[in-house]
Amino acid sequence: MHPHGRAPEETVFHLPPVVPAQRLCRRPSTHRSQPTCQTARRKKTQAKWRAKNPDYGTAYRIQQRSAQAQAPEPLRVPPPLNQLPWDLAKDQFGSQGADFLGVMGALLLRCAKDQFSAHQLDSMRVPGALPPSAAQDQSPPAAY
């Protein structure tokens, strides 16, 4: 703190800048250059990149499998997809095509299972019964 040159009754405080010059960890005792901080930032950056490019990993693995010198073993897929003739798919579509079909089938199967688990079961209702219609008129039934 020192007095201001133009007005001696005013004082100027030397405050830190609003935006720090470097990133600091959330923990005050650690500094940016520590490996744990760098690892946390790197994981966060990688997660953002993977969220923007979700298909990159799958495409990379399929390409790496097809580039192998010897024929790769069949792709492991969840049941019931493991009952399909993947050797026939490989003959018809090549190893990349068969791997793509396996990955796509597994993704569709996972999405279908997620959809079924999202529906709540109501054990009090009769299966297949329709809910009562809300648009019924309020007049009493006519006597015959």
C-alpha positions in Angstrom: 0.0 0.0 0.0 1.3 3.4 -0.9 -0.2 6.9 -1.2 -1.4 7.9 -4.6 0.7 10.7 -6.2 -2.2 13.0 -7.2 -4.3 12.7 -4.1 -2.4 12.0 -0.9 -5.5 10.9 1.0 -6.2 8.1 -1.4 -4.2 4.9 -1.1 -3.6 2.3 -3.8 -3.6 -1.3 -3.0 -1.5 -3.7 -5.0 -4.1 -6.5 -5.6 -3.5 -9.6 -7.5 -4.9 -9.7 -11.1 -8.5 -10.9 -11.5 -7.4 -13.7 -13.9 -4.4 -15.6 -12.7 -1.4 -15.8 -15.0 -1.3 -19.6 -14.8 -3.7 -22.4 -14.0 -3.6 -23.7 -10.5 -4.9 -26.9 -9.0 -8.0 -26.7 -6.9 -5.9 -27.7 -3.9 -4.1 -24.6 -2.7 -1.0 -26.5 -1.7 -0.3 -27.9 -5.2 1.0 -26.0 -8.2 0.4 -26.4 -11.9 3.6 -28.2 -12.6 2.9 -31.1 -10.3 2.2 -34.4 -12.1 -1.2 -35.0 -10.4 -2.5 -31.7 -11.7 -1.2 -32.3 -15.2 -2.7 -35.8 -15.2 -6.1 -34.5 -14.1 -6.0 -31.7 -16.8 -4.9 -34.2 -19.4 -7.7 -36.7 -18.5 -10.3 -33.9 -18.7 -8.9 -32.7 -22.1 -8.9 -36.3 -23.4 -12.5 -36.9 -22.2 -13.7 -33.7 -24.0 -11.9 -34.8 -27.2 -13.5 -38.3 -27.0 -16.9 -36.8 -26.5 -16.5 -34.7 -29.6 -15.1 -37.7 -31.6 -16.9 -40.8 -30.3 -16.4 -43.0 -33.3 -12.6 -42.5 -33.6 -11.6 -45.3 -31.2 -13.9 -47.8 -32.8 -12.7 -46.9 -36.3 -9.1 -47.0 -35.2 -9.4 -50.5 -33.6 -11.2 -51.9 -36.7 -8.4 -50.5 -39.0 -5.7 -51.9 -36.7 -7.3 -55.3 -36.7 -7.5 -55.4 -40.5 -3.9 -54.3 -40.9 -2.5 -57.3 -39.0 -0.3 -59.7 -41.0 -2.2 -62.8 -39.9 -6.0 -63.0 -39.9 -7.4 -61.7 -36.6 -9.6 -63.9 -34.4 -13.3 -63.2 -34.7 -14.6 -60.2 -32.9 -16.1 -61.0 -29.5 -19.7 -60.0 -29.5 -22.4 -60.4 -26.8 -25.1 -63.0 -27.1 -27.2 -63.6 -29.2 -24.8 -62.0 -31.8 -22.2 -64.7 -31.0 -24.5 -67.3 -32.7 -24.2 -65.6 -36.1 -21.8 -67.1 -38.7 -19.1 -64.4 -38.5 -16.7 -66.4 -40.8 -19.3 -66.0 -43.6 -19.6 -62.3 -42.9 -15.8 -62.0 -43.1 -15.8 -63.9 -46.4 -18.6 -61.6 -47.8 -17.6 -58.2 -46.4 -13.9 -58.6 -45.5 -12.5 -58.3 -42.0 -13.3 -54.6 -41.7 -16.9 -55.1 -42.8 -17.4 -58.0 -40.5 -15.9 -56.1 -37.6 -18.1 -53.1 -38.4 -21.2 -55.3 -38.5 -20.2 -56.8 -35.1 -19.7 -53.4 -33.5 -22.9 -52.0 -35.0 -24.9 -55.1 -33.8 -23.5 -54.8 -30.3 -24.4 -51.1 -30.2 -28.0 -51.8 -31.4 -28.3 -54.6 -28.9 -27.1 -52.3 -26.1 -29.6 -49.6 -27.1 -32.5 -52.0 -27.2 -31.6 -53.3 -23.7 -31.5 -49.8 -22.4 -34.9 -49.1 -23.9 -36.4 -52.1 -22.2 -34.9 -51.3 -18.9 -36.3 -47.8 -19.0 -39.9 -49.0 -19.0 -41.3 -49.6 -15.5 -43.4 -52.7 -15.0 -46.8 -52.3 -13.4 -47.8 -55.6 -11.8 -51.3 -54.3 -10.9 -52.4 -53.9 -14.6 -53.7 -56.7 -16.8 -51.1 -57.1 -19.6 -52.4 -55.7 -22.9 -55.3 -53.8 -21.3 -55.8 -50.3 -22.6 -55.9 -47.4 -20.2 -59.4 -45.8 -19.7 -60.2 -43.2 -22.2 -60.2 -39.7 -20.8 -62.6 -38.3 -23.5 -65.8 -40.1 -22.5 -69.0 -38.0 -22.4 -70.6 -37.4 -19.0 -74.2 -38.3 -19.9 -75.6 -41.4 -18.3 -76.2 -44.5 -20.6 -79.5 -44.6 -22.3 -82.2 -47.1 -21.1 -83.4 -49.5 -23.7 
